[in-house]
Amino acid sequence: MNLTRFSSFFLSLLSISMLVSAGCNNLSGDAPNPQPGQRITVTGTVVDTDGHPIAQVLVMPEPADDKSGPIPEIAVYTDAEGRFSWTVPPGTYDFVFRKPGYALHKERVQAIPGKQAPHLRVQLKPN
């Protein structure tokens, strides 16, 4: 590969990397992404029907107002104590909880600037 082709390839990779790290969920040119201070942290604990924490539950917020699907970020899983934390822009979300062997569960959350998001306590039921 000659130096010119390598430079073009490297610049392309760098551009893609910058888009991903900047959060490329708004490539349409609409309103810019909210500033960090405008994001709300939703926390919670996932337990089974006996109240024991469940580790490795997939937690995904889906914007209720936007049917385009989940927020395109890295998946969040509950820790060994069943806890999770996810920071989202203001809006209404259906937080989806998935774990093999358990029924899918959704919780509606409103993330309002200046108001503390509720701490969720989610109980998953076995299939």
PyRosetta script that sets phi, psi and omega in degrees:
from pyrosetta import init, pose_from_sequence

init()
pose = pose_from_sequence("MNLTRFSSFFLSLLSISMLVSAGCNNLSGDAPNPQPGQRITVTGTVVDTDGHPIAQVLVMPEPADDKSGPIPEIAVYTDAEGRFSWTVPPGTYDFVFRKPGYALHKERVQAIPGKQAPHLRVQLKPN")
pose.set_psi(1, 128.1)
pose.set_omega(1, -178.3)
pose.set_phi(2, -79.0)
pose.set_psi(2, 169.7)
pose.set_omega(2, -174.0)
pose.set_phi(3, -63.7)
pose.set_psi(3, -37.3)
pose.set_omega(3, -179.5)
pose.set_phi(4, -65.8)
pose.set_psi(4, -45.8)
pose.set_omega(4, 179.2)
pose.set_phi(5, -65.8)
pose.set_psi(5, -39.1)
pose.set_omega(5, 178.4)
pose.set_phi(6, -64.0)
pose.set_psi(6, -42.7)
pose.set_omega(6, 179.1)
pose.set_phi(7, -62.2)
pose.set_psi(7, -44.0)
pose.set_omega(7, 178.3)
pose.set_phi(8, -62.6)
pose.set_psi(8, -43.3)
pose.set_omega(8, 178.2)
pose.set_phi(9, -61.4)
pose.set_psi(9, -46.3)
pose.set_omega(9, -179.4)
pose.set_phi(10, -62.8)
pose.set_psi(10, -43.3)
pose.set_omega(10, 178.9)
pose.set_phi(11, -64.3)
pose.set_psi(11, -37.2)
pose.set_omega(11, 177.0)
pose.set_phi(12, -63.1)
pose.set_psi(12, -46.1)
pose.set_omega(12, 178.0)
pose.set_phi(13, -61.6)
pose.set_psi(13, -42.1)
pose.set_omega(13, 179.5)
pose.set_phi(14, -62.8)
pose.set_psi(14, -42.1)
pose.set_omega(14, 178.7)
pose.set_phi(15, -62.4)
pose.set_psi(15, -45.2)
pose.set_omega(15, 178.6)
pose.set_phi(16, -62.7)
pose.set_psi(16, -43.8)
pose.set_omega(16, 178.9)
pose.set_phi(17, -59.7)
pose.set_psi(17, -41.7)
pose.set_omega(17, -179.6)
pose.set_phi(18, -66.7)
pose.set_psi(18, -39.0)
pose.set_omega(18, 178.0)
pose.set_phi(19, -63.3)
pose.set_psi(19, -45.5)
pose.set_omega(19, -179.2)
pose.set_phi(20, -63.7)
pose.set_psi(20, -45.7)
pose.set_omega(20, -178.2)
pose.set_phi(21, -69.1)
pose.set_psi(21, -24.2)
pose.set_omega(21, 178.7)
pose.set_phi(22, -84.9)
pose.set_psi(22, -6.2)
pose.set_omega(22, -178.9)
pose.set_phi(23, 82.6)
pose.set_psi(23, 83.0)
pose.set_omega(23, -173.1)
pose.set_phi(24, -82.6)
pose.set_psi(24, 28.3)
pose.set_omega(24, 178.7)
pose.set_phi(25, -78.4)
pose.set_psi(25, 2.5)
pose.set_omega(25, 177.7)
pose.set_phi(26, -135.9)
pose.set_psi(26, 73.3)
pose.set_omega(26, -179.4)
pose.set_phi(27, -93.8)
pose.set_psi(27, -2.7)
pose.set_omega(27, -174.9)
pose.set_phi(28, -80.9)
pose.set_psi(28, -9.9)
pose.set_omega(28, -179.2)
pose.set_phi(29, 87.0)
pose.set_psi(29, 7.9)
pose.set_omega(29, 177.3)
pose.set_phi(30, -69.1)
pose.set_psi(30, -161.9)
pose.set_omega(30, -179.9)
pose.set_phi(31, -54.5)
pose.set_psi(31, 143.9)
pose.set_omega(31, -179.5)
pose.set_phi(32, -66.5)
pose.set_psi(32, 161.5)
pose.set_omega(32, 177.4)
pose.set_phi(33, -61.1)
pose.set_psi(33, 147.9)
pose.set_omega(33, 178.2)
pose.set_phi(34, -60.6)
pose.set_psi(34, 150.8)
pose.set_omega(34, 175.9)
pose.set_phi(35, -69.1)
pose.set_psi(35, 156.4)
pose.set_omega(35, -178.7)
pose.set_phi(36, -52.4)
pose.set_psi(36, -34.6)
pose.set_omega(36, -179.8)
pose.set_phi(37, -69.0)
pose.set_psi(37, -15.1)
pose.set_omega(37, -179.5)
pose.set_phi(38, -93.4)
pose.set_psi(38, 6.8)
pose.set_omega(38, -179.1)
pose.set_phi(39, -96.6)
pose.set_psi(39, 148.2)
pose.set_omega(39, -176.4)
pose.set_phi(40, -118.2)
pose.set_psi(40, 134.6)
pose.set_omega(40, 179.8)
pose.set_phi(41, -95.7)
pose.set_psi(41, 121.1)
pose.set_omega(41, 177.1)
pose.set_phi(42, -100.7)
pose.set_psi(42, 127.3)
pose.set_omega(42, 179.3)
pose.set_phi(43, -121.0)
pose.set_psi(43, 164.4)
pose.set_omega(43, 177.9)
pose.set_phi(44, -176.8)
pose.set_psi(44, 176.2)
pose.set_omega(44, 178.2)
pose.set_phi(45, -133.4)
pose.set_psi(45, 137.0)
pose.set_omega(45, 178.4)
pose.set_phi(46, -112.1)
pose.set_psi(46, 128.2)
pose.set_omega(46, -177.9)
pose.set_phi(47, -129.2)
pose.set_psi(47, 165.0)
pose.set_omega(47, 174.5)
pose.set_phi(48, -89.9)
pose.set_psi(48, -174.6)
pose.set_omega(48, -176.8)
pose.set_phi(49, -67.1)
pose.set_psi(49, -16.7)
pose.set_omega(49, 176.9)
pose.set_phi(50, -94.0)
pose.set_psi(50, -0.2)
pose.set_omega(50, 179.8)
pose.set_phi(51, 87.9)
pose.set_psi(51, 7.5)
pose.set_omega(51, 178.5)
pose.set_phi(52, -84.0)
pose.set_psi(52, 139.1)
pose.set_omega(52, 179.9)
pose.set_phi(53, -64.0)
pose.set_psi(53, 147.9)
pose.set_omega(53, 178.2)
pose.set_phi(54, -116.1)
pose.set_psi(54, 119.8)
pose.set_omega(54, 178.1)
pose.set_phi(55, -85.5)
pose.set_psi(55, 157.8)
pose.set_omega(55, 173.6)
pose.set_phi(56, 61.7)
pose.set_psi(56, 36.4)
pose.set_omega(56, 171.7)
pose.set_phi(57, -87.5)
pose.set_psi(57, 129.7)
pose.set_omega(57, 177.4)
pose.set_phi(58, -75.1)
pose.set_psi(58, 127.8)
pose.set_omega(58, 179.6)
pose.set_phi(59, -119.0)
pose.set_psi(59, 122.9)
pose.set_omega(59, -178.5)
pose.set_phi(60, -136.2)
pose.set_psi(60, 121.5)
pose.set_omega(60, 174.1)
pose.set_phi(61, -84.7)
pose.set_psi(61, 129.3)
pose.set_omega(61, 175.6)
pose.set_phi(62, -111.4)
pose.set_psi(62, 122.6)
pose.set_omega(62, 179.3)
pose.set_phi(63, -59.3)
pose.set_psi(63, 125.6)
pose.set_omega(63, -178.7)
pose.set_phi(64, -71.9)
pose.set_psi(64, -29.6)
pose.set_omega(64, -177.8)
pose.set_phi(65, -84.9)
pose.set_psi(65, -14.6)
pose.set_omega(65, -174.4)
pose.set_phi(66, -126.4)
pose.set_psi(66, 115.1)
pose.set_omega(66, -176.5)
pose.set_phi(67, -85.8)
pose.set_psi(67, 18.8)
pose.set_omega(67, -178.6)
pose.set_phi(68, -77.1)
pose.set_psi(68, -9.0)
pose.set_omega(68, 176.5)
pose.set_phi(69, 115.0)
pose.set_psi(69, -170.2)
pose.set_omega(69, -176.2)
pose.set_phi(70, -65.4)
pose.set_psi(70, 161.0)
pose.set_omega(70, 176.0)
pose.set_phi(71, -65.8)
pose.set_psi(71, 128.2)
pose.set_omega(71, -174.7)
pose.set_phi(72, -78.6)
pose.set_psi(72, 71.3)
pose.set_omega(72, 175.6)
pose.set_phi(73, -125.9)
pose.set_psi(73, 175.5)
pose.set_omega(73, 177.7)
pose.set_phi(74, -65.2)
pose.set_psi(74, 141.6)
pose.set_omega(74, -179.2)
pose.set_phi(75, -61.2)
pose.set_psi(75, 147.6)
pose.set_omega(75, 175.7)
pose.set_phi(76, -112.3)
pose.set_psi(76, 132.9)
pose.set_omega(76, 176.7)
pose.set_phi(77, -118.2)
pose.set_psi(77, 150.8)
pose.set_omega(77, 176.3)
pose.set_phi(78, -68.7)
pose.set_psi(78, 151.6)
pose.set_omega(78, 179.0)
pose.set_phi(79, -85.2)
pose.set_psi(79, -171.0)
pose.set_omega(79, -177.4)
pose.set_phi(80, -61.3)
pose.set_psi(80, -23.2)
pose.set_omega(80, 179.5)
pose.set_phi(81, -97.5)
pose.set_psi(81, 9.1)
pose.set_omega(81, 178.5)
pose.set_phi(82, 79.0)
pose.set_psi(82, 10.2)
pose.set_omega(82, -176.3)
pose.set_phi(83, -90.7)
pose.set_psi(83, 150.7)
pose.set_omega(83, 174.0)
pose.set_phi(84, -145.2)
pose.set_psi(84, 162.6)
pose.set_omega(84, 176.7)
pose.set_phi(85, -148.9)
pose.set_psi(85, 132.7)
pose.set_omega(85, 179.6)
pose.set_phi(86, -143.4)
pose.set_psi(86, 128.9)
pose.set_omega(86, 179.7)
pose.set_phi(87, -99.7)
pose.set_psi(87, 125.2)
pose.set_omega(87, -175.5)
pose.set_phi(88, -127.5)
pose.set_psi(88, 157.1)
pose.set_omega(88, 172.0)
pose.set_phi(89, -68.9)
pose.set_psi(89, 163.2)
pose.set_omega(89, 177.5)
pose.set_phi(90, -56.5)
pose.set_psi(90, 144.5)
pose.set_omega(90, 178.4)
pose.set_phi(91, 151.7)
pose.set_psi(91, -175.1)
pose.set_omega(91, 177.9)
pose.set_phi(92, -108.6)
pose.set_psi(92, 134.0)
pose.set_omega(92, -175.2)
pose.set_phi(93, -132.0)
pose.set_psi(93, 149.3)
pose.set_omega(93, 166.9)
pose.set_phi(94, -104.5)
pose.set_psi(94, 106.2)
pose.set_omega(94, 176.8)
pose.set_phi(95, -78.6)
pose.set_psi(95, 124.3)
pose.set_omega(95, -176.3)
pose.set_phi(96, -105.6)
pose.set_psi(96, 132.1)
pose.set_omega(96, -178.8)
pose.set_phi(97, -118.0)
pose.set_psi(97, 123.3)
pose.set_omega(97, -177.8)
pose.set_phi(98, -129.4)
pose.set_psi(98, 135.6)
pose.set_omega(98, 175.1)
pose.set_phi(99, -156.3)
pose.set_psi(99, 127.8)
pose.set_omega(99, 177.0)
pose.set_phi(100, -54.4)
pose.set_psi(100, 136.4)
pose.set_omega(100, -179.9)
pose.set_phi(101, 93.0)
pose.set_psi(101, -7.0)
pose.set_omega(101, -180.0)
pose.set_phi(102, -125.5)
pose.set_psi(102, 152.4)
pose.set_omega(102, 176.5)
pose.set_phi(103, -71.0)
pose.set_psi(103, 143.8)
pose.set_omega(103, 176.0)
pose.set_phi(104, -60.3)
pose.set_psi(104, 140.5)
pose.set_omega(104, -179.3)
pose.set_phi(105, -133.1)
pose.set_psi(105, 140.6)
pose.set_omega(105, 176.7)
pose.set_phi(106, -125.2)
pose.set_psi(106, 142.6)
pose.set_omega(106, 175.6)
pose.set_phi(107, -129.9)
pose.set_psi(107, 127.2)
pose.set_omega(107, 176.7)
pose.set_phi(108, -82.1)
pose.set_psi(108, 130.6)
pose.set_omega(108, -179.3)
pose.set_phi(109, -131.7)
pose.set_psi(109, 135.1)
pose.set_omega(109, 172.7)
pose.set_phi(110, -105.2)
pose.set_psi(110, 119.7)
pose.set_omega(110, 177.9)
pose.set_phi(111, -99.5)
pose.set_psi(111, 104.3)
pose.set_omega(111, -174.5)
pose.set_phi(112, -113.6)
pose.set_psi(112, 126.0)
pose.set_omega(112, 178.8)
pose.set_phi(113, -57.0)
pose.set_psi(113, 137.8)
pose.set_omega(113, 178.6)
pose.set_phi(114, 82.2)
pose.set_psi(114, -5.2)
pose.set_omega(114, 179.2)
pose.set_phi(115, -120.8)
pose.set_psi(115, 133.0)
pose.set_omega(115, -178.8)
pose.set_phi(116, -69.1)
pose.set_psi(116, 131.1)
pose.set_omega(116, 177.5)
pose.set_phi(117, -69.8)
pose.set_psi(117, 147.0)
pose.set_omega(117, -179.7)
pose.set_phi(118, -69.0)
pose.set_psi(118, 151.5)
pose.set_omega(118, 171.5)
pose.set_phi(119, -86.4)
pose.set_psi(119, 119.0)
pose.set_omega(119, -177.0)
pose.set_phi(120, -84.5)
pose.set_psi(120, 141.3)
pose.set_omega(120, 169.7)
pose.set_phi(121, -121.6)
pose.set_psi(121, 106.8)
pose.set_omega(121, -173.1)
pose.set_phi(122, -106.8)
pose.set_psi(122, 130.2)
pose.set_omega(122, 177.9)
pose.set_phi(123, -109.5)
pose.set_psi(123, 117.5)
pose.set_omega(123, 177.5)
pose.set_phi(124, -92.0)
pose.set_psi(124, 139.4)
pose.set_omega(124, 178.4)
pose.set_phi(125, -104.8)
pose.set_psi(125, 139.6)
pose.set_omega(125, 178.6)
pose.set_phi(126, -64.3)
pose.set_psi(126, 153.6)
pose.set_omega(126, 176.1)
pose.set_phi(127, -69.9)
pose.dump_pdb("model.pdb")
